[in-house]
Amino acid sequence: MIDMQTAASALDLLVVQSIGIAAFKITCLLSGTLIVFMGYKLFVFGKWGESGDIQGEYKNIKLIIRRAAPGTLFALFGAIIICWTVFEGINYNFTSYSSEVENEKPVLDE
């Protein structure tokens, strides 16, 4: 049987983990949005110089961008960060916190 203190400790740990995951997701979304905004600003300021070629491949999808403006690359990179954040979940295992583990004493190897 689980006592109330152990249940409260487990709930506290779950809340802390959830806040950490939410903070990570929000930080990723904000950084992706900032990068897209910087790409937009490059377009607005008229930075149209050629930045080179980029080629990427993922599974059976291949993307090639040639002679793209720097704003395009920023916007693409920011969009990739945003999509990764939205569609990729974070896997974590929440192990139950039991009083048996709490009362165990560590064994020191001599």
Secondary structure, 3 states (H helix, E strand, C coil): CCCHHHHHHHHHHHHHHHHHHHHHHHHHHHHHHHHHHHHHHHHHCCCCCCCCCEEEEECCEEEEECCCCHHHHHHHHHHHHHHHHHHCCCCCCCCCCCHHHHHCCCCCCC
